[in-house]
């Protein structure tokens, strides 16, 4: 039998095994890779902190400006508007003080209460944004502290806190415009006051305005009387009218020659012969050319009119129609314009009944405006 010889290679004890060298090299590479990953992660976090700090600084600046400028302006406007509303109430009620002392007291309390409400809302906003600013400053200071004092390893350990503080800062919204910060002038509106005031004013006026039509604005579908107070509708377009920039070329409209900038003004129109007319006021910016809504009375931002079509009575402005439930057709229509009080009032002169009131900050100058699509209407003087 042949004996097998086993050949075993003996490793030199002074030399490392190739496997050991490879493992050490691999471990070293892994450690280097982990270090680079940590450095990259830390750098990413630092960039996020810098971006967040910049956003917080901008947000803080915006809130600071809002508190310093907007809220301060709101407070001043609320006080001045409340003062104007208070004077308006006192002025109107002074005309009929014997009949409405209790109404005066009630409305003054309403104004005072509304002023207090607006003022309190502003104070609440101030407190809210002061707290928000404090939170933002605290968060920003903490993030800056982390950025400047923590090493990479510590920064990574604080990642959750960074996320939470960033999320907390994002939960603080920027200031938004709110009607709650404005004085609500509607608190001075009173049907009783409006009716009594209109009656007293109309009774105290020496007469109505001497309103006449500006012949340059008259539509070719209308005929103007010699005294420039009567408009008559014609279904056929007149060829005698020379076209010009002031003339309405499609809708049967006409503007008065008189315009108003300030003060209290009243005029009356005889409308008993027409079943289709519009009477009101319009800005001088009202377009004149074309068949679009921008030239049609009551269908744009430039005109405010009382409208009749057959047995339908409405107030029209900017395409919004407010139906008016009149029991009978007025033979005459009165218009009362108070630019200081920012009020337009339509009334029935015979009974003194207020048909409709509208409140807004009217642009000036304002012109009496008319439209007729049936028979005639005439300005009464």
The 8 nearest C-alpha neighbors of each residue, nearest first, counted from 0:
[[1, 2, 3, 4, 5, 6, 7, 8],
 [2, 0, 3, 4, 5, 6, 7, 8],
 [1, 3, 0, 4, 5, 6, 7, 8],
 [4, 2, 5, 1, 6, 0, 7, 8],
 [3, 5, 6, 2, 1, 7, 0, 8],
 [6, 4, 7, 3, 8, 2, 9, 1],
 [5, 7, 4, 8, 9, 3, 10, 2],
 [8, 6, 9, 5, 10, 4, 11, 3],
 [9, 7, 10, 6, 11, 5, 12, 16],
 [8, 10, 7, 11, 12, 6, 14, 16],
 [11, 9, 12, 8, 14, 16, 13, 15],
 [10, 12, 13, 14, 9, 15, 16, 8],
 [13, 11, 14, 10, 15, 9, 16, 8],
 [14, 12, 11, 15, 10, 16, 9, 17],
 [13, 15, 12, 11, 16, 10, 17, 20],
 [16, 14, 17, 19, 20, 13, 12, 11],
 [15, 17, 19, 18, 20, 14, 10, 21],
 [16, 18, 20, 19, 21, 15, 22, 14],
 [19, 17, 21, 16, 20, 22, 15, 23],
 [18, 20, 22, 16, 21, 17, 23, 15],
 [19, 21, 17, 23, 18, 22, 24, 16],
 [20, 22, 24, 18, 19, 23, 25, 17],
 [23, 21, 25, 19, 24, 20, 26, 18],
 [22, 24, 26, 20, 25, 21, 27, 19],
 [23, 25, 21, 27, 22, 26, 20, 28],
 [24, 26, 22, 28, 27, 23, 21, 29],
 [27, 25, 29, 23, 28, 24, 22, 30],
 [26, 28, 24, 30, 25, 29, 23, 31],
 [27, 29, 31, 25, 26, 30, 32, 24],
 [30, 28, 32, 26, 31, 27, 33, 25],
 [31, 29, 33, 27, 32, 28, 26, 34],
 [30, 32, 28, 34, 29, 33, 27, 35],
 [31, 33, 29, 35, 30, 34, 28, 36],
 [32, 34, 36, 30, 35, 31, 29, 37],
 [35, 33, 31, 37, 32, 36, 38, 30],
 [34, 36, 38, 32, 37, 33, 39, 31],
 [37, 35, 33, 39, 38, 34, 40, 32],
 [38, 36, 40, 34, 35, 39, 41, 33],
 [37, 39, 35, 41, 36, 40, 42, 34],
 [40, 38, 42, 36, 37, 41, 35, 43],
 [41, 39, 37, 43, 42, 38, 36, 44],
 [40, 42, 44, 38, 151, 43, 39, 37],
 [41, 43, 45, 39, 44, 40, 38, 46],
 [44, 42, 40, 46, 41, 45, 39, 47],
 [43, 45, 47, 41, 42, 46, 48, 40],
 [46, 44, 42, 48, 47, 43, 41, 49],
 [45, 47, 49, 43, 44, 48, 50, 42],
 [46, 48, 44, 50, 45, 49, 51, 43],
 [49, 47, 51, 45, 46, 50, 52, 44],
 [48, 50, 46, 52, 47, 51, 45, 53],
 [51, 49, 47, 53, 48, 52, 46, 54],
 [50, 52, 48, 54, 53, 49, 47, 55],
 [53, 51, 55, 49, 54, 50, 139, 48],
 [52, 54, 56, 50, 51, 55, 49, 57],
 [55, 53, 51, 57, 56, 52, 58, 50],
 [56, 54, 58, 52, 53, 57, 59, 51],
 [55, 57, 53, 59, 54, 58, 52, 60],
 [58, 56, 60, 54, 59, 55, 61, 53],
 [59, 57, 55, 61, 60, 56, 54, 62],
 [58, 60, 56, 62, 61, 57, 55, 63],
 [59, 61, 57, 63, 58, 62, 64, 56],
 [62, 60, 58, 64, 59, 63, 65, 57],
 [61, 63, 65, 59, 64, 60, 66, 58],
 [62, 64, 60, 66, 65, 61, 59, 67],
 [63, 65, 67, 61, 62, 66, 68, 60],
 [66, 64, 62, 69, 68, 63, 67, 61],
 [65, 67, 70, 63, 64, 68, 69, 62],
 [68, 66, 64, 65, 71, 63, 69, 70],
 [67, 69, 71, 65, 64, 66, 70, 72],
 [70, 68, 65, 72, 71, 66, 73, 67],
 [71, 69, 73, 66, 72, 68, 74, 65],
 [72, 70, 74, 68, 73, 69, 67, 75],
 [71, 73, 69, 75, 70, 74, 68, 76],
 [74, 72, 70, 76, 71, 75, 77, 69],
 [73, 75, 77, 71, 72, 76, 70, 78],
 [74, 76, 72, 78, 77, 73, 79, 71],
 [75, 77, 79, 73, 78, 74, 80, 72],
 [76, 78, 74, 182, 80, 75, 79, 81],
 [77, 79, 81, 75, 76, 80, 82, 74],
 [80, 78, 82, 76, 81, 77, 75, 83],
 [81, 79, 83, 77, 82, 78, 76, 84],
 [82, 80, 84, 78, 79, 83, 77, 85],
 [81, 83, 79, 85, 80, 84, 78, 86],
 [84, 82, 80, 86, 85, 81, 87, 79],
 [85, 83, 87, 81, 86, 82, 80, 88],
 [84, 86, 82, 88, 87, 83, 81, 89],
 [87, 85, 89, 83, 84, 88, 90, 82],
 [88, 86, 84, 90, 85, 89, 91, 83],
 [87, 89, 85, 91, 86, 90, 92, 84],
 [88, 90, 86, 92, 87, 91, 93, 85],
 [91, 89, 87, 93, 88, 92, 86, 94],
 [92, 90, 93, 88, 89, 94, 196, 87],
 [91, 93, 89, 94, 95, 96, 90, 88],
 [92, 94, 96, 90, 91, 95, 89, 88],
 [95, 93, 92, 91, 96, 199, 196, 90],
 [94, 96, 92, 93, 98, 97, 99, 195],
 [97, 95, 93, 99, 92, 98, 100, 94],
 [96, 98, 95, 99, 100, 93, 94, 92],
 [99, 97, 96, 95, 100, 101, 102, 92],
 [98, 100, 102, 96, 101, 97, 103, 95],
 [101, 99, 103, 102, 96, 97, 98, 104],
 [100, 102, 104, 99, 103, 105, 98, 106],
 [103, 101, 99, 105, 100, 104, 106, 192],
 [102, 104, 100, 106, 101, 105, 107, 92],
 [103, 105, 101, 107, 102, 106, 108, 100],
 [106, 104, 102, 108, 103, 107, 101, 109],
 [105, 107, 109, 108, 103, 104, 187, 102],
 [108, 106, 110, 104, 109, 105, 103, 111],
 [107, 109, 111, 105, 106, 110, 112, 104],
 [108, 110, 106, 112, 107, 111, 113, 186],
 [111, 109, 107, 113, 112, 108, 114, 106],
 [110, 112, 108, 114, 109, 113, 107, 115],
 [111, 113, 109, 115, 110, 114, 108, 116],
 [114, 112, 116, 110, 115, 111, 109, 117],
 [113, 115, 111, 117, 116, 112, 110, 118],
 [116, 114, 118, 112, 113, 117, 119, 111],
 [115, 117, 113, 119, 114, 118, 112, 120],
 [118, 116, 120, 114, 119, 180, 115, 182],
 [117, 119, 115, 121, 120, 116, 114, 122],
 [120, 118, 122, 116, 121, 117, 115, 123],
 [121, 119, 123, 117, 118, 122, 180, 116],
 [120, 122, 124, 118, 119, 123, 180, 125],
 [123, 121, 119, 125, 124, 120, 118, 126],
 [124, 122, 120, 126, 121, 125, 119, 127],
 [123, 125, 127, 121, 122, 126, 128, 120],
 [124, 126, 122, 128, 123, 127, 129, 121],
 [127, 125, 129, 123, 124, 128, 130, 122],
 [128, 126, 124, 130, 129, 125, 123, 131],
 [127, 129, 131, 130, 125, 126, 132, 124],
 [128, 130, 126, 132, 131, 127, 125, 133],
 [131, 129, 133, 127, 128, 132, 126, 134],
 [132, 130, 128, 134, 133, 129, 135, 127],
 [131, 133, 135, 129, 130, 134, 128, 136],
 [132, 134, 130, 136, 131, 135, 137, 129],
 [135, 133, 137, 131, 132, 136, 138, 130],
 [134, 136, 132, 138, 137, 133, 139, 131],
 [135, 137, 139, 133, 134, 138, 140, 132],
 [138, 136, 134, 140, 135, 139, 133, 141],
 [139, 137, 135, 141, 140, 136, 134, 142],
 [138, 140, 136, 142, 141, 137, 52, 135],
 [141, 139, 143, 137, 138, 142, 136, 144],
 [140, 142, 144, 138, 139, 143, 137, 145],
 [143, 141, 145, 139, 144, 140, 146, 138],
 [142, 144, 146, 140, 145, 141, 139, 147],
 [143, 145, 141, 147, 142, 146, 148, 140],
 [146, 144, 142, 149, 143, 148, 147, 141],
 [145, 147, 143, 144, 148, 142, 149, 45],
 [146, 148, 144, 145, 143, 149, 150, 142],
 [149, 147, 145, 144, 146, 150, 143, 154],
 [150, 148, 145, 153, 154, 147, 146, 151],
 [151, 149, 153, 152, 154, 148, 147, 146],
 [150, 152, 154, 41, 153, 155, 149, 38],
 [151, 153, 155, 154, 150, 156, 37, 41],
 [154, 152, 156, 150, 155, 151, 149, 157],
 [155, 153, 151, 157, 156, 152, 149, 150],
 [154, 156, 158, 152, 157, 153, 151, 41],
 [155, 157, 153, 154, 158, 152, 159, 160],
 [158, 156, 154, 160, 155, 159, 161, 153],
 [157, 159, 161, 155, 160, 156, 162, 154],
 [160, 158, 162, 161, 157, 163, 156, 155],
 [159, 161, 163, 157, 162, 158, 164, 165],
 [162, 160, 158, 164, 159, 163, 165, 157],
 [161, 163, 159, 165, 160, 164, 166, 158],
 [164, 162, 160, 166, 165, 161, 167, 159],
 [165, 163, 167, 161, 166, 162, 160, 168],
 [164, 166, 168, 162, 167, 163, 161, 169],
 [165, 167, 163, 169, 164, 168, 162, 170],
 [166, 168, 164, 170, 165, 169, 163, 171],
 [169, 167, 165, 170, 166, 171, 164, 135],
 [168, 170, 166, 171, 167, 165, 172, 164],
 [169, 171, 167, 168, 172, 166, 165, 173],
 [170, 172, 169, 168, 173, 131, 167, 135],
 [173, 171, 170, 174, 169, 168, 175, 131],
 [172, 174, 175, 171, 62, 58, 61, 59],
 [175, 173, 172, 62, 176, 65, 128, 61],
 [176, 174, 177, 173, 172, 65, 178, 62],
 [175, 177, 174, 178, 180, 179, 69, 181],
 [178, 176, 179, 180, 175, 181, 174, 120],
 [177, 179, 181, 180, 176, 182, 183, 117],
 [180, 178, 177, 181, 117, 120, 182, 183],
 [179, 181, 178, 117, 177, 120, 121, 73],
 [182, 180, 178, 179, 77, 117, 183, 73],
 [181, 183, 77, 117, 184, 114, 113, 81],
 [184, 182, 185, 181, 186, 113, 178, 117],
 [183, 185, 186, 187, 182, 84, 188, 81],
 [186, 184, 188, 187, 183, 189, 182, 358],
 [185, 187, 184, 188, 109, 183, 110, 113],
 [188, 186, 185, 184, 106, 189, 110, 88],
 [189, 187, 185, 186, 190, 193, 192, 184],
 [188, 190, 192, 191, 193, 187, 186, 106],
 [191, 189, 193, 192, 194, 188, 195, 353],
 [192, 190, 194, 189, 193, 195, 102, 196],
 [191, 193, 189, 195, 190, 194, 196, 92],
 [194, 192, 190, 196, 191, 195, 197, 189],
 [193, 195, 197, 191, 196, 192, 190, 198],
 [196, 194, 198, 192, 197, 193, 199, 191],
 [195, 197, 199, 193, 198, 194, 192, 91],
 [198, 196, 200, 194, 199, 195, 201, 193],
 [199, 197, 195, 201, 196, 200, 351, 202],
 [198, 200, 202, 196, 197, 201, 195, 203],
 [201, 199, 203, 197, 202, 198, 196, 204],
 [200, 202, 198, 204, 203, 199, 197, 265],
 [201, 203, 199, 200, 204, 198, 205, 197],
 [202, 204, 200, 201, 199, 205, 198, 206],
 [205, 203, 206, 201, 202, 200, 207, 265],
 [204, 206, 203, 207, 202, 201, 208, 200],
 [207, 205, 204, 208, 265, 380, 201, 266],
 [206, 208, 266, 265, 209, 380, 267, 205],
 [207, 209, 266, 210, 265, 206, 264, 380],
 [210, 208, 380, 207, 211, 266, 257, 379],
 [209, 211, 208, 257, 255, 212, 378, 266],
 [212, 210, 228, 227, 255, 256, 209, 213],
 [211, 213, 255, 227, 256, 214, 254, 228],
 [212, 214, 256, 255, 215, 216, 254, 211],
 [213, 215, 217, 216, 212, 223, 227, 253],
 [214, 216, 213, 246, 217, 245, 243, 242],
 [217, 215, 246, 245, 253, 214, 213, 247],
 [218, 216, 253, 214, 246, 215, 252, 247],
 [217, 219, 247, 251, 220, 221, 252, 248],
 [220, 218, 237, 236, 221, 240, 217, 248],
 [221, 219, 236, 233, 218, 251, 232, 237],
 [222, 220, 232, 219, 231, 218, 233, 230],
 [221, 223, 231, 230, 232, 224, 220, 233],
 [224, 222, 230, 229, 227, 221, 225, 231],
 [223, 225, 227, 229, 226, 228, 222, 230],
 [224, 226, 227, 223, 228, 229, 222, 214],
 [225, 227, 224, 228, 229, 211, 223, 212],
 [228, 226, 224, 212, 225, 211, 223, 229],
 [227, 229, 378, 211, 377, 226, 212, 224],
 [230, 228, 377, 224, 376, 223, 227, 378],
 [229, 231, 223, 375, 376, 222, 221, 377],
 [232, 230, 375, 222, 221, 374, 233, 229],
 [231, 233, 221, 372, 374, 373, 220, 371],
 [234, 232, 220, 235, 221, 231, 236, 222],
 [233, 235, 220, 236, 232, 372, 221, 237],
 [236, 234, 233, 237, 220, 219, 232, 221],
 [235, 237, 220, 219, 238, 234, 233, 221],
 [236, 238, 219, 239, 220, 235, 240, 221],
 [239, 237, 240, 236, 219, 241, 235, 242],
 [238, 240, 237, 241, 219, 236, 242, 222],
 [241, 239, 238, 242, 219, 237, 218, 217],
 [240, 242, 239, 243, 238, 215, 246, 219],
 [243, 241, 240, 246, 244, 248, 245, 215],
 [242, 244, 245, 246, 241, 215, 216, 247],
 [243, 245, 246, 242, 287, 288, 247, 216],
 [246, 244, 216, 243, 215, 287, 247, 242],
 [245, 247, 216, 243, 215, 244, 217, 248],
 [248, 246, 287, 218, 288, 216, 249, 252],
 [247, 249, 288, 218, 246, 250, 289, 219],
 [250, 248, 290, 289, 247, 251, 218, 288],
 [249, 251, 252, 247, 295, 248, 290, 218],
 [252, 250, 218, 370, 220, 371, 221, 249],
 [253, 251, 370, 250, 218, 369, 217, 247],
 [252, 254, 217, 216, 369, 368, 370, 218],
 [255, 253, 368, 213, 216, 212, 367, 369],
 [254, 256, 212, 213, 367, 257, 211, 366],
 [255, 257, 213, 212, 211, 254, 258, 210],
 [258, 256, 255, 366, 210, 259, 211, 367],
 [257, 259, 366, 365, 364, 256, 260, 367],
 [260, 258, 365, 364, 261, 366, 257, 363],
 [259, 261, 364, 363, 365, 258, 262, 338],
 [262, 260, 338, 259, 339, 263, 337, 363],
 [261, 263, 338, 337, 339, 264, 260, 259],
 [262, 264, 337, 336, 338, 265, 261, 335],
 [265, 263, 336, 335, 337, 262, 208, 266],
 [266, 264, 335, 207, 334, 208, 336, 263],
 [265, 267, 207, 208, 334, 333, 335, 268],
 [268, 266, 333, 379, 332, 378, 334, 331],
 [267, 269, 378, 332, 379, 377, 331, 270],
 [268, 270, 331, 377, 376, 271, 378, 330],
 [269, 271, 376, 331, 330, 272, 273, 268],
 [270, 272, 330, 273, 269, 331, 329, 376],
 [273, 271, 270, 375, 374, 376, 274, 269],
 [274, 272, 374, 373, 275, 270, 271, 375],
 [273, 275, 309, 308, 373, 307, 276, 272],
 [276, 274, 308, 373, 372, 307, 273, 371],
 [275, 277, 371, 370, 307, 306, 372, 274],
 [278, 276, 306, 370, 305, 369, 304, 371],
 [279, 277, 369, 304, 305, 368, 306, 370],
 [280, 278, 304, 368, 303, 367, 305, 369],
 [281, 279, 367, 368, 366, 303, 302, 365],
 [282, 280, 302, 366, 365, 301, 368, 303],
 [281, 283, 365, 284, 301, 285, 366, 364],
 [282, 284, 285, 364, 365, 281, 366, 363],
 [283, 285, 282, 286, 301, 281, 287, 364],
 [284, 286, 301, 283, 282, 294, 287, 281],
 [287, 285, 294, 288, 284, 293, 247, 283],
 [286, 288, 247, 294, 246, 285, 245, 248],
 [289, 287, 248, 247, 286, 294, 249, 290],
 [288, 290, 291, 249, 248, 287, 294, 247],
 [289, 291, 249, 250, 294, 292, 288, 295],
 [292, 290, 293, 289, 294, 295, 288, 249],
 [291, 293, 295, 294, 298, 299, 290, 296],
 [292, 294, 299, 291, 295, 286, 298, 285],
 [295, 293, 286, 292, 287, 291, 296, 285],
 [296, 294, 292, 298, 293, 297, 250, 291],
 [295, 297, 298, 302, 294, 304, 299, 303],
 [298, 296, 316, 315, 302, 303, 317, 299],
 [297, 299, 318, 317, 292, 296, 295, 316],
 [300, 298, 317, 293, 301, 297, 318, 302],
 [299, 301, 317, 302, 316, 298, 297, 293],
 [300, 302, 282, 285, 299, 281, 284, 303],
 [301, 303, 281, 297, 296, 280, 300, 316],
 [304, 302, 316, 297, 280, 279, 315, 281],
 [305, 303, 279, 278, 315, 297, 314, 277],
 [304, 306, 314, 278, 277, 279, 313, 315],
 [307, 305, 277, 313, 312, 276, 314, 304],
 [306, 308, 312, 275, 276, 311, 309, 274],
 [309, 307, 275, 311, 274, 310, 312, 306],
 [308, 310, 274, 311, 275, 307, 312, 273],
 [311, 309, 308, 312, 307, 274, 328, 327],
 [310, 312, 308, 307, 309, 313, 322, 323],
 [313, 311, 307, 323, 306, 322, 310, 308],
 [314, 312, 322, 323, 306, 321, 305, 320],
 [313, 315, 305, 321, 320, 304, 306, 322],
 [316, 314, 297, 320, 304, 319, 303, 313],
 [315, 317, 297, 303, 319, 318, 298, 302],
 [318, 316, 299, 298, 300, 319, 297, 315],
 [317, 319, 298, 316, 297, 299, 320, 315],
 [320, 318, 316, 317, 315, 321, 298, 297],
 [321, 319, 315, 314, 313, 322, 318, 316],
 [320, 322, 314, 313, 323, 315, 319, 312],
 [323, 321, 313, 312, 320, 324, 314, 311],
 [324, 322, 313, 312, 325, 321, 314, 354],
 [323, 325, 326, 322, 312, 311, 313, 327],
 [326, 324, 327, 323, 328, 312, 354, 329],
 [325, 327, 324, 328, 329, 323, 310, 312],
 [328, 326, 325, 329, 310, 324, 330, 312],
 [327, 329, 330, 325, 326, 310, 271, 312],
 [330, 328, 331, 327, 332, 347, 271, 270],
 [331, 329, 271, 270, 269, 328, 332, 272],
 [332, 330, 269, 329, 270, 268, 347, 271],
 [331, 333, 268, 347, 267, 346, 329, 269],
 [332, 334, 267, 346, 345, 347, 348, 266],
 [333, 335, 345, 266, 265, 344, 267, 346],
 [334, 336, 265, 344, 264, 343, 345, 337],
 [335, 337, 343, 264, 263, 342, 338, 265],
 [338, 336, 263, 342, 340, 339, 341, 262],
 [337, 339, 341, 340, 261, 262, 336, 342],
 [340, 338, 341, 337, 262, 261, 263, 342],
 [339, 341, 337, 338, 342, 87, 358, 84],
 [342, 340, 338, 339, 359, 360, 358, 337],
 [341, 343, 358, 337, 340, 357, 336, 338],
 [342, 344, 336, 357, 356, 335, 337, 358],
 [343, 345, 356, 335, 355, 334, 336, 342],
 [346, 344, 334, 355, 354, 333, 353, 335],
 [347, 345, 353, 333, 354, 352, 348, 332],
 [346, 348, 352, 351, 332, 349, 333, 350],
 [349, 347, 351, 350, 333, 346, 331, 332],
 [348, 350, 351, 347, 331, 352, 330, 329],
 [349, 351, 352, 348, 347, 346, 353, 198],
 [352, 350, 348, 347, 349, 198, 346, 353],
 [353, 351, 347, 350, 346, 354, 348, 194],
 [352, 354, 346, 355, 345, 194, 351, 347],
 [355, 353, 346, 345, 352, 347, 356, 344],
 [354, 356, 345, 353, 344, 357, 346, 314],
 [357, 355, 344, 343, 345, 358, 342, 354],
 [356, 358, 343, 342, 344, 359, 355, 341],
 [359, 357, 342, 341, 343, 356, 360, 340],
 [360, 358, 341, 361, 342, 357, 343, 340],
 [359, 361, 341, 362, 358, 338, 342, 340],
 [360, 362, 359, 363, 341, 338, 365, 342],
 [363, 361, 364, 360, 282, 365, 301, 260],
 [364, 362, 365, 260, 361, 282, 259, 283],
 [363, 365, 260, 259, 258, 282, 362, 283],
 [366, 364, 282, 363, 259, 258, 281, 280],
 [365, 367, 258, 281, 280, 255, 368, 282],
 [368, 366, 280, 255, 279, 254, 281, 365],
 [367, 369, 254, 280, 279, 253, 281, 278],
 [370, 368, 278, 253, 277, 252, 254, 279],
 [371, 369, 252, 277, 276, 251, 253, 278],
 [370, 372, 276, 373, 275, 232, 251, 277],
 [371, 373, 275, 232, 276, 251, 370, 374],
 [372, 374, 275, 273, 371, 232, 274, 375],
 [375, 373, 273, 232, 231, 272, 372, 376],
 [376, 374, 231, 230, 273, 272, 232, 373],
 [375, 377, 270, 230, 269, 229, 273, 268],
 [378, 376, 229, 269, 268, 228, 379, 230],
 [377, 379, 268, 228, 267, 269, 229, 380],
 [380, 378, 267, 268, 377, 269, 266, 228],
 [379, 209, 378, 207, 208, 267, 266, 210]]
